[in-house]
């Protein structure tokens, strides 16, 4: 089967979601190249498909196909701006896919758990076979109860892995996958001793557990972990300084999973303590992906794991041309979720949204690269490794096109 440079022939004018190479050839052929290597290209945005008439942001349906799926997002209340962008991205996916047999029932969860439950119940009553969303963890939990009671799956957008379960899949940027990737690549590059400075918050709790597991799995050594109150890292840096500073430092990699604001204080404290990133490599997660972080002297030469930015850049251009605004980073999640639903409904008939179909270990490839759902609901993603060089990120290890076995 010939590749089409990541563009489906006869199905997509933009970027549609590909299924990985080991899935049935018919599906790979209809939605793009066989290797899961989707590529975004700059182009004039597609005209709206006949099945997806242009509608306002408050419209309740997108498309006129026979397969009904629901999109539950906050169109009013907290998160409404992001919710509107997710809805726009879903519409763009329908247009790009060209006449999929889908009808998206857009439901407003009002940014609340109660609203999510009401939206889910309405979606099931309206005949939805699959629910995409919600966005917030508590809303996912409330919506999932109604959806799973009806025997239907959920593909949600929360980054809280604790809400994942069988049949409740998270198509989101989970920090656990980022931790695994940056630790794996650090060990592959020769780093064998790890230390960490981790904020005392829910994000810190999630990444610490994964960090410990990843270091142990690779057979590396954990030198020390210090926690700190957000915004006040100096005491923790002082406790750790003898292990990560000077020519006799015991660690050769320092894990710093904090936001741009938190990292500013961490970097300042490290510099004051005599930390040298040329001796001990700083490593982090996708929250590093910010120009303010790239400018910090203590993080020059540091590595972080994140999706390849090229996919979002192309999507953003097409979204802006279509809707006249810059999309939030998470908008690609709705685009990929709708594209996945369209591809599966075209290929798998009555088994299109079965758990065994959604958890195929070969996974799927979308705007942000290859991903797959594990049976327990969390997702794996193919991520790139970026190095901060002279105040800018540079890919030093591209995102793999094919995911390896889970837990390795």
LOGU-266063 format. One record per residue (C-alpha): residue in three letters; x, y, z. Coordinates in Angstrom, 2 decimals, padded with zeros to 5 digits. Example, Ala and Ser with C-alpha at 12.3 -4.5 7.8 and 13.67 -1.06 7.14 Angstrom:
   resn      east     north        up
    ALA    012.30   -004.50    007.80
    SER    013.67   -001.06    007.14
END
This chain:
   resn      east     north        up
    UNK    000.00    000.00    000.00
    UNK    001.41    003.34   -000.97
    UNK    001.90    006.06    001.60
    UNK    000.06    009.30    001.10
    UNK    002.43    011.50    003.13
    UNK    000.14    011.16    006.13
    UNK   -002.91    012.42    004.20
    UNK   -005.81    010.08    003.55
    UNK   -006.73    009.73   -000.12
    UNK   -010.42    010.26   -000.73
    UNK   -011.18    010.75    002.98
    UNK   -009.19    013.56    004.55
    UNK   -008.27    016.97    003.23
    UNK   -006.63    017.82    006.54
    UNK   -005.06    015.55    009.09
    UNK   -007.23    012.56    009.92
    UNK   -006.42    009.99    012.53
    UNK   -004.46    006.99    011.38
    UNK   -004.50    003.52    012.82
    UNK   -001.18    001.84    013.42
    UNK    000.33   -000.51    010.90
    UNK   -000.71   -003.81    012.45
    UNK   -004.41   -002.98    012.33
    UNK   -006.45   -004.21    009.35
    UNK   -005.15   -002.90    006.04
    UNK   -008.56   -001.66    004.98
    UNK   -008.67    000.88    007.78
    UNK   -005.08    001.97    007.34
    UNK   -005.70    002.46    003.65
    UNK   -008.80    004.54    004.10
    UNK   -007.33    007.01    006.57
    UNK   -003.70    007.41    005.57
    UNK   -000.27    005.85    005.52
    UNK    000.34    002.45    007.10
    UNK    003.07    003.33    009.58
    UNK    001.16    005.60    011.93
    UNK    003.31    008.50    010.78
    UNK    000.78    011.26    010.30
    UNK    002.28    014.58    009.32
    UNK    000.64    017.98    009.38
    UNK    001.08    020.10    006.30
    UNK    000.16    023.74    005.83
    UNK   -002.74    024.05    003.44
    UNK   -005.86    025.96    002.67
    UNK   -008.52    024.70    005.11
    UNK   -011.14    022.36    003.72
    UNK   -014.57    023.62    002.86
    UNK   -017.24    022.30    005.23
    UNK   -018.43    018.82    004.29
    UNK   -022.07    018.34    003.33
    UNK   -022.64    016.26    006.45
    UNK   -021.27    018.97    008.74
    UNK   -022.91    022.30    008.03
    UNK   -021.32    025.32    009.63
    UNK   -023.02    026.01    012.95
    UNK   -022.62    028.45    015.80
    UNK   -020.64    027.59    018.93
    UNK   -023.92    026.89    020.72
    UNK   -025.13    024.32    018.20
    UNK   -026.19    020.99    019.67
    UNK   -025.39    018.70    016.73
    UNK   -022.52    018.36    014.28
    UNK   -023.01    016.12    011.26
    UNK   -026.03    014.10    010.15
    UNK   -024.69    010.52    010.17
    UNK   -026.44    007.49    011.61
    UNK   -023.80    006.75    014.30
    UNK   -024.42    009.01    017.25
    UNK   -021.66    010.01    019.65
    UNK   -021.73    012.70    022.33
    UNK   -019.27    015.47    023.10
    UNK   -019.62    016.67    026.69
    UNK   -017.75    019.91    027.33
    UNK   -018.29    023.11    029.34
    UNK   -019.99    025.62    027.03
    UNK   -021.09    027.73    029.98
    UNK   -019.57    028.10    033.44
    UNK   -015.96    027.27    034.36
    UNK   -013.83    026.27    031.38
    UNK   -016.34    027.49    028.81
    UNK   -013.69    029.04    026.56
    UNK   -011.83    025.74    026.37
    UNK   -015.10    023.88    025.91
    UNK   -016.01    026.03    022.92
    UNK   -012.61    025.33    021.36
    UNK   -013.06    021.58    021.87
    UNK   -016.41    021.84    020.13
    UNK   -014.84    023.78    017.25
    UNK   -012.10    021.16    016.92
    UNK   -014.72    018.42    016.74
    UNK   -016.44    020.30    013.92
    UNK   -013.14    020.70    012.11
    UNK   -012.53    016.95    012.35
    UNK   -015.92    016.20    010.84
    UNK   -015.21    018.58    007.97
    UNK   -011.73    017.17    007.35
    UNK   -012.88    013.55    007.42
    UNK   -015.33    014.14    004.54
    UNK   -018.76    012.61    005.07
    UNK   -018.21    010.28    008.03
    UNK   -021.34    008.46    009.16
    UNK   -021.29    010.35    012.46
    UNK   -023.60    012.68    014.29
    UNK   -022.09    014.45    017.29
    UNK   -024.49    015.39    020.07
    UNK   -022.91    018.37    021.79
    UNK   -023.84    018.57    025.48
    UNK   -022.99    021.38    027.90
    UNK   -021.86    020.14    031.31
    UNK   -021.84    023.73    032.66
    UNK   -018.37    023.08    034.09
    UNK   -019.83    021.14    037.03
    UNK   -020.08    017.48    038.10
    UNK   -023.87    017.75    038.30
    UNK   -024.01    019.23    034.83
    UNK   -021.79    016.42    033.53
    UNK   -024.11    013.80    034.98
    UNK   -027.15    015.48    033.43
    UNK   -025.36    015.81    030.08
    UNK   -024.34    012.15    030.10
    UNK   -027.85    010.97    030.91
    UNK   -029.24    013.12    028.11
    UNK   -026.62    011.81    025.68
    UNK   -027.47    008.20    026.41
    UNK   -031.19    008.95    026.15
    UNK   -030.52    010.51    022.75
    UNK   -028.80    007.35    021.52
    UNK   -025.10    008.10    021.89
    UNK   -022.90    005.01    021.49
    UNK   -019.74    006.75    022.71
    UNK   -019.11    009.78    024.91
    UNK   -016.17    012.13    024.31
    UNK   -015.27    014.25    027.33
    UNK   -015.77    015.70    029.88
    UNK   -012.73    017.85    030.57
    UNK   -012.49    018.00    034.39
    UNK   -011.79    014.96    036.58
    UNK   -014.83    015.30    038.85
    UNK   -017.04    015.76    035.80
    UNK   -015.60    012.63    034.21
    UNK   -016.45    010.62    037.31
    UNK   -020.05    011.82    037.36
    UNK   -020.60    011.40    033.64
    UNK   -018.96    007.98    033.54
    UNK   -021.41    006.51    036.01
    UNK   -024.35    007.09    033.71
    UNK   -022.49    006.14    030.55
    UNK   -020.97    002.91    031.81
    UNK   -024.29    001.86    033.36
    UNK   -025.60    001.90    029.80
    UNK   -022.67   -000.21    028.63
    UNK   -021.09    002.56    026.56
    UNK   -017.44    003.74    026.62
    UNK   -016.06    007.15    027.54
    UNK   -013.02    008.86    025.99
    UNK   -012.33    011.73    028.37
    UNK   -009.92    014.66    028.36
    UNK   -008.88    014.84    032.03
    UNK   -005.19    014.60    032.97
    UNK   -006.03    012.95    036.31
    UNK   -005.16    009.28    035.85
    UNK   -007.16    008.33    038.95
    UNK   -010.44    008.70    037.02
    UNK   -009.39    006.17    034.37
    UNK   -010.91    002.69    034.47
    UNK   -011.96   -000.03    032.10
    UNK   -014.24    001.65    029.61
    UNK   -013.22    005.14    030.79
    UNK   -010.26    006.04    028.59
    UNK   -008.17    009.18    028.91
    UNK   -007.12    010.78    025.63
    UNK   -005.05    013.48    027.31
    UNK   -001.48    014.48    027.98
    UNK   -000.79    012.38    031.07
    UNK    002.33    013.33    033.04
    UNK    003.04    009.67    033.75
    UNK    003.89    009.02    030.10
    UNK    006.16    012.06    030.06
    UNK    008.03    010.86    033.16
    UNK    008.56    007.42    031.65
    UNK    009.87    008.84    028.40
    UNK    012.37    011.30    029.89
    UNK    013.70    008.72    032.37
    UNK    014.01    006.06    029.67
    UNK    015.91    008.38    027.34
    UNK    018.11    009.68    030.16
    UNK    019.17    006.14    031.05
    UNK    019.73    005.32    027.40
    UNK    022.07    008.31    027.19
    UNK    024.15    007.05    030.12
    UNK    022.55    008.72    033.15
    UNK    022.31    006.19    035.96
    UNK    021.80    008.16    039.20
    UNK    018.72    010.32    039.74
    UNK    017.65    012.95    042.25
    UNK    014.46    015.00    042.32
    UNK    013.00    018.26    043.62
    UNK    009.22    017.92    043.59
    UNK    006.51    020.38    044.65
    UNK    004.08    019.44    047.41
    UNK    000.89    019.36    045.35
    UNK   -001.29    016.86    043.50
    UNK    000.83    017.07    040.36
    UNK    003.95    016.41    042.41
    UNK    002.33    013.39    044.03
    UNK    001.40    011.91    040.67
    UNK    004.80    012.38    039.06
    UNK    006.80    011.25    042.11
    UNK    005.11    007.86    042.09
    UNK    005.76    007.44    038.38
    UNK    009.33    008.71    038.70
    UNK    010.17    006.15    041.37
    UNK    008.65    003.38    039.27
    UNK    010.43    004.47    036.07
    UNK    013.86    004.72    037.70
    UNK    013.46    001.31    039.33
    UNK    012.21   -000.28    036.10
    UNK    015.32    000.89    034.24
    UNK    017.63   -000.44    036.96
    UNK    018.95    003.04    037.78
    UNK    019.78    004.44    041.23
    UNK    017.62    006.83    043.20
    UNK    019.96    009.17    045.07
    UNK    017.40    011.37    046.84
    UNK    013.98    013.02    046.51
    UNK    013.15    016.29    048.23
    UNK    009.70    017.88    048.37
    UNK    009.01    021.58    048.80
    UNK    006.11    023.94    049.33
    UNK    005.23    025.50    045.97
    UNK    007.12    028.75    045.55
    UNK    009.56    027.99    048.38
    UNK    012.14    025.49    047.11
    UNK    015.19    026.96    048.89
    UNK    015.13    024.67    051.99
    UNK    014.76    021.56    049.82
    UNK    017.54    022.73    047.51
    UNK    019.79    023.26    050.54
    UNK    019.12    019.70    051.75
    UNK    019.86    018.28    048.31
    UNK    022.73    020.54    047.28
    UNK    025.58    018.26    048.33
    UNK    024.22    015.51    046.10
    UNK    023.69    017.57    042.94
    UNK    026.36    020.29    043.09
    UNK    030.12    020.32    042.79
    UNK    032.49    017.87    041.11
    UNK    031.59    015.13    043.62
    UNK    027.84    015.21    042.93
    UNK    026.31    011.76    043.35
    UNK    023.44    012.30    040.91
    UNK    023.87    012.80    037.18
    UNK    020.24    013.76    036.50
    UNK    017.89    016.01    038.47
    UNK    014.14    015.70    037.99
    UNK    012.32    019.06    038.26
    UNK    008.58    018.65    037.54
    UNK    007.19    022.12    038.12
    UNK    005.37    024.85    036.20
    UNK    007.06    027.85    034.65
    UNK    006.39    029.99    037.73
    UNK    007.59    027.31    040.12
    UNK    010.67    026.59    038.05
    UNK    011.76    030.22    038.17
    UNK    012.16    029.94    041.94
    UNK    013.72    026.47    041.72
    UNK    016.26    027.57    039.13
    UNK    017.22    030.62    041.15
    UNK    017.78    028.52    044.28
    UNK    019.81    025.95    042.35
    UNK    022.03    028.62    040.78
    UNK    022.63    030.18    044.20
    UNK    023.62    026.74    045.53
    UNK    026.20    026.30    042.76
    UNK    024.27    023.87    040.57
    UNK    025.76    023.26    037.13
    UNK    023.50    021.76    034.42
    UNK    026.60    020.66    032.50
    UNK    027.45    018.23    035.32
    UNK    023.96    017.15    036.39
    UNK    021.34    017.21    033.65
    UNK    017.99    018.74    034.61
    UNK    015.02    016.74    033.31
    UNK    011.31    017.46    033.33
    UNK    007.88    017.03    031.82
    UNK    005.84    018.90    029.23
    UNK    005.05    021.70    031.68
    UNK    008.56    022.93    030.81
    UNK    007.36    023.77    027.30
    UNK    007.32    027.54    027.78
    UNK    009.64    030.38    026.65
    UNK    010.06    031.55    030.25
    UNK    011.46    028.13    031.17
    UNK    013.77    028.07    028.16
    UNK    015.42    031.27    029.37
    UNK    016.42    029.93    032.81
    UNK    020.23    029.50    033.07
    UNK    019.95    026.53    035.43
    UNK    017.95    024.57    032.85
    UNK    020.22    025.03    029.82
    UNK    021.02    021.56    028.50
    UNK    017.97    020.17    030.27
    UNK    015.68    017.57    028.73
    UNK    011.91    017.30    028.81
    UNK    009.38    015.00    027.17
    UNK    006.46    016.41    025.16
    UNK    004.48    015.72    021.98
    UNK    006.16    016.79    018.77
    UNK    005.16    020.43    018.32
    UNK    004.84    020.17    014.53
    UNK    001.44    018.51    014.72
    UNK   -000.13    021.20    016.84
    UNK    001.46    023.97    014.77
    UNK   -000.26    022.77    011.61
    UNK   -003.54    022.18    013.40
    UNK   -003.39    025.65    014.92
    UNK   -002.97    027.25    011.50
    UNK   -006.02    025.48    010.11
    UNK   -008.07    026.16    013.23
    UNK   -007.25    029.87    013.07
    UNK   -008.16    030.02    009.39
    UNK   -011.48    028.31    010.13
    UNK   -012.50    029.98    013.41
    UNK   -010.41    033.14    013.60
    UNK   -008.78    032.41    016.95
    UNK   -005.75    030.58    018.34
    UNK   -006.82    027.20    019.81
    UNK   -005.82    026.11    023.31
    UNK   -003.32    023.27    023.39
    UNK   -005.94    020.71    024.40
    UNK   -008.13    021.35    021.34
    UNK   -006.35    018.58    019.45
    UNK   -007.84    016.06    021.87
    UNK   -011.35    016.63    020.55
    UNK   -010.11    016.58    016.96
    UNK   -008.35    013.25    017.45
    UNK   -011.23    011.74    019.41
    UNK   -013.74    012.55    016.67
    UNK   -011.36    011.37    013.95
    UNK   -010.88    008.10    015.83
    UNK   -014.62    007.61    016.17
    UNK   -015.08    008.25    012.44
    UNK   -012.34    005.82    011.46
    UNK   -013.55    003.05    013.76
    UNK   -017.18    003.40    012.72
    UNK   -016.14    003.10    009.07
    UNK   -014.19   -000.11    009.65
    UNK   -015.63   -002.06    012.55
    UNK   -019.41   -002.02    012.25
    UNK   -021.12   -003.05    015.48
    UNK   -017.74   -003.53    017.21
    UNK   -016.59    000.01    016.42
    UNK   -016.48    001.17    020.04
    UNK   -015.96   -002.16    021.80
    UNK   -013.31   -002.19    024.51
    UNK   -011.21   -004.65    022.51
    UNK   -011.26   -002.30    019.52
    UNK   -010.35    000.78    021.54
    UNK   -007.52   -000.99    023.38
    UNK   -005.74   -002.43    020.35
    UNK   -002.09   -002.49    021.53
    UNK   -000.82   -001.11    018.22
    UNK   -002.68    002.10    018.98
    UNK   -003.63    005.01    016.78
    UNK   -001.91    008.06    015.38
    UNK   -003.27    011.56    015.42
    UNK   -002.18    015.17    015.43
    UNK    000.01    014.76    018.51
    UNK    001.54    011.45    017.41
    UNK    000.87    007.81    018.17
    UNK   -001.20    006.90    021.23
    UNK   -003.04    003.92    022.63
    UNK   -005.48    003.16    025.40
    UNK   -004.55    000.60    028.01
    UNK   -007.30   -001.72    029.26
    UNK   -007.25    000.08    032.63
    UNK   -008.10    003.37    030.89
    UNK   -004.87    005.37    030.90
    UNK   -003.06    006.09    027.66
    UNK    000.46    005.75    026.30
    UNK    001.83    008.40    023.94
    UNK    004.80    008.57    021.63
    UNK    006.69    011.64    022.86
    UNK    009.73    013.54    021.68
    UNK    012.65    014.52    023.90
    UNK    013.58    018.18    023.72
    UNK    016.83    019.75    024.90
    UNK    017.00    023.42    025.91
    UNK    019.84    024.97    023.93
    UNK    020.65    028.68    024.09
    UNK    017.16    029.48    025.29
    UNK    015.23    027.38    022.76
    UNK    014.00    023.77    022.58
    UNK    015.57    021.33    020.11
    UNK    014.43    017.75    019.51
    UNK    017.23    015.33    020.45
    UNK    015.12    012.18    020.26
    UNK    012.11    012.22    017.92
    UNK    008.81    010.71    018.97
    UNK    008.74    007.07    017.86
    UNK    006.20    006.16    015.20
    UNK    005.44    002.85    016.91
    UNK    004.88    002.37    020.63
    UNK    006.76   -000.40    022.40
    UNK    005.14   -002.83    024.86
    UNK    003.46   -001.16    027.81
    UNK    005.48   -000.94    031.00
    UNK    008.88   -001.21    029.37
END
